[in-house]
């Protein structure tokens, strides 16, 4: 798997390269220090995953991600940062990056890279714990145009709040089997694969 690293601290980039290449399945094909380099390196190397800090010189990691994804919607970008700022989380979700990890959660970086490369969306433990409180208001996204009923929308909101099927069943006065059926129908309607993608979809459309 080819990985490109963008971080304005060369020592961090070097340390990450050493950590990643200790795994024989990973190869760091390029490193850079700013957003403009991220654009150029992505075009040149087409890495399987772009691992990028948010606070970098010039164009920040969020803006660079948005530019890359506008040209390459299939790009797999994993943001790695020291900041778990709510605004960053909001922007990352809306832009469509595939993951957001704190640098202090270094043990999760390698597993996250493999998960992202396989099409999964990954957020660090601390980030996940913050998402439910950001998922409280209903946005203006026209769920009804996708065939989502009010009851299905309520189930989506509860999934996004982190509830499991049993907890959802209790809150909605349904059986767990009915909840599973509703969830399966919702995923089909929204063309999503799993609960994580559903929660991310909900948040992006607030």
C-alpha positions as CSV (number, residue, x, y, z in Angstrom):
1,X,0.0,0.0,0.0
2,X,1.4,3.4,-1.0
3,X,1.2,6.2,1.6
4,X,2.0,9.9,1.2
5,X,2.7,11.9,4.4
6,X,2.1,15.6,4.7
7,X,3.3,17.3,7.9
8,X,5.2,20.6,8.3
9,X,7.3,19.0,11.1
10,X,10.0,17.0,9.3
11,X,10.8,15.1,12.5
12,X,7.2,13.9,12.7
13,X,7.2,12.9,9.0
14,X,10.4,11.0,9.5
15,X,9.0,9.2,12.6
16,X,5.8,8.3,10.8
17,X,7.7,7.0,7.9
18,X,9.8,4.8,10.2
19,X,6.7,3.5,12.0
20,X,4.8,2.8,8.8
21,X,7.5,1.1,6.9
22,X,8.1,-1.3,9.8
23,X,5.1,-3.0,8.3
24,X,6.1,-4.7,5.1
25,X,2.7,-4.0,3.5
26,X,3.2,-0.2,3.7
27,X,5.5,2.0,1.6
28,X,5.8,5.7,2.0
29,X,6.1,6.9,-1.5
30,X,6.4,10.7,-0.8
31,X,6.5,13.2,2.0
32,X,5.7,17.0,2.0
33,X,5.3,19.9,4.3
34,X,2.4,22.0,3.1
35,X,-1.0,21.9,1.3
36,X,0.4,22.9,-2.1
37,X,2.8,20.0,-1.9
38,X,0.0,17.7,-1.0
39,X,-1.8,18.6,-4.2
40,X,1.3,18.1,-6.3
41,X,2.4,14.9,-4.6
42,X,-1.1,13.4,-4.9
43,X,-1.2,14.1,-8.6
44,X,2.3,12.6,-9.1
45,X,2.2,9.5,-6.9
46,X,-1.6,8.7,-6.6
47,X,-1.1,7.2,-3.2
48,X,-3.5,4.6,-1.8
49,X,-3.9,6.8,1.3
50,X,-2.8,10.4,1.9
51,X,-1.9,10.9,5.6
52,X,-2.0,14.6,6.3
53,X,-1.8,17.0,9.2
54,X,-4.4,19.7,9.4
55,X,-2.3,22.6,10.7
56,X,0.3,22.9,7.9
57,X,1.9,25.9,6.2
58,X,0.0,27.8,3.5
59,X,-3.1,25.9,2.5
60,X,-4.2,23.9,5.5
61,X,-4.9,20.2,5.5
62,X,-8.7,20.7,5.3
63,X,-8.5,23.0,2.3
64,X,-6.0,20.7,0.6
65,X,-8.3,17.8,1.2
66,X,-11.2,19.6,-0.4
67,X,-9.1,20.5,-3.4
68,X,-7.9,17.0,-3.9
69,X,-11.3,15.4,-3.4
70,X,-12.9,17.9,-5.9
71,X,-10.5,16.5,-8.6
72,X,-10.2,13.0,-7.3
73,X,-13.4,11.9,-5.5
74,X,-12.0,8.5,-4.9
75,X,-9.0,9.8,-2.9
76,X,-8.6,8.2,0.5
77,X,-7.5,10.9,2.9
78,X,-6.7,10.3,6.6
79,X,-6.2,13.4,8.7
80,X,-3.8,13.2,11.6
81,X,-3.7,16.1,14.0
82,X,-3.0,17.2,17.6
83,X,-6.3,19.1,17.7
84,X,-9.7,17.6,18.3
85,X,-11.4,20.9,17.6
86,X,-15.2,20.6,17.0
87,X,-14.9,22.9,13.9
88,X,-12.2,20.7,12.4
89,X,-14.4,17.6,13.0
90,X,-17.4,19.3,11.3
91,X,-15.3,20.4,8.3
92,X,-13.6,17.0,8.0
93,X,-17.0,15.2,7.9
94,X,-18.5,17.6,5.4
95,X,-15.5,17.5,3.1
96,X,-15.6,13.7,2.9
97,X,-12.2,12.7,4.3
98,X,-12.0,9.0,5.3
99,X,-10.7,9.5,8.8
100,X,-9.6,11.8,11.5
101,X,-7.1,10.6,14.2
102,X,-5.2,12.4,17.0
103,X,-1.4,12.0,16.9
104,X,-1.5,10.9,20.5
105,X,-3.5,7.8,19.2
106,X,-0.4,6.6,17.3
107,X,-1.2,2.9,17.9
108,X,-4.3,3.3,15.7
109,X,-2.6,4.8,12.7
110,X,-1.5,1.6,10.9
111,X,-4.9,-0.2,11.5
112,X,-6.7,3.0,10.4
113,X,-4.6,3.1,7.1
114,X,-5.7,-0.4,6.2
115,X,-9.3,0.3,7.1
116,X,-9.4,3.5,5.0
117,X,-7.7,1.7,2.1
118,X,-10.6,-0.9,2.3
119,X,-13.2,1.9,2.0
120,X,-14.0,2.3,5.7
121,X,-14.4,5.6,7.5
122,X,-12.3,5.8,10.7
123,X,-12.4,8.2,13.6
124,X,-10.2,8.0,16.7
125,X,-11.8,7.0,20.0
126,X,-11.7,10.6,21.4
127,X,-13.3,11.9,18.1
128,X,-16.1,9.3,18.2
129,X,-16.9,10.2,21.8
130,X,-17.4,13.8,20.7
131,X,-19.6,13.2,17.6
132,X,-22.9,12.4,19.4
133,X,-23.1,15.8,21.0
134,X,-22.6,17.4,17.6
135,X,-25.5,15.4,16.1
136,X,-28.4,16.9,17.9
137,X,-30.2,19.3,15.5
138,X,-32.1,18.2,12.4
139,X,-30.8,19.8,9.2
140,X,-32.7,20.8,6.1
141,X,-31.5,17.8,4.0
142,X,-34.6,16.4,2.1
143,X,-34.6,12.8,3.4
144,X,-38.2,12.4,2.2
145,X,-37.0,12.7,-1.4
146,X,-34.9,9.6,-0.8
147,X,-37.9,7.7,0.5
148,X,-36.9,8.1,4.2
149,X,-40.0,8.3,6.5
150,X,-40.1,10.2,9.8
151,X,-39.7,6.9,11.8
152,X,-36.7,6.0,9.6
153,X,-35.2,9.4,10.2
154,X,-35.6,9.0,14.0
155,X,-33.8,5.7,13.7
156,X,-31.0,7.3,11.7
157,X,-30.6,10.0,14.4
158,X,-30.4,7.3,17.1
159,X,-27.8,5.4,15.2
160,X,-25.8,8.6,14.8
161,X,-26.1,9.1,18.6
162,X,-24.3,5.8,19.1
163,X,-27.2,3.6,20.3
164,X,-27.2,-0.1,19.5
165,X,-30.2,-2.0,18.1
166,X,-31.5,-3.0,21.6
167,X,-31.4,0.6,22.9
168,X,-33.1,1.9,19.7
169,X,-35.8,-0.8,20.0
170,X,-36.5,0.4,23.6
171,X,-36.6,4.0,22.7
172,X,-38.8,3.5,19.6
173,X,-41.0,0.8,21.2
174,X,-40.1,-1.7,18.5
175,X,-38.6,-5.2,18.5
176,X,-34.9,-5.6,17.7
177,X,-35.9,-7.6,14.6
178,X,-38.0,-4.6,13.3
179,X,-35.1,-2.2,14.0
180,X,-32.8,-4.5,12.0
181,X,-35.3,-4.5,9.1
182,X,-35.6,-0.7,9.2
183,X,-31.8,-0.3,9.3
184,X,-31.3,-2.6,6.3
185,X,-34.0,-0.7,4.3
186,X,-32.4,2.7,5.2
187,X,-28.9,1.5,4.2
188,X,-30.4,0.3,0.8
189,X,-32.2,3.6,0.2
190,X,-29.1,5.7,1.0
191,X,-26.8,3.3,-0.7
192,X,-24.6,2.9,2.4
193,X,-22.8,-0.1,3.7
194,X,-22.9,0.1,7.5
195,X,-23.9,2.0,10.6
196,X,-20.7,4.1,10.6
197,X,-21.4,5.4,7.1
198,X,-25.0,6.1,8.1
199,X,-23.8,8.2,11.1
200,X,-21.3,10.1,8.9
201,X,-24.0,10.6,6.2
202,X,-26.4,12.1,8.9
203,X,-23.8,14.4,10.2
204,X,-22.6,15.7,6.8
205,X,-26.2,16.6,5.9
206,X,-27.0,18.6,9.1
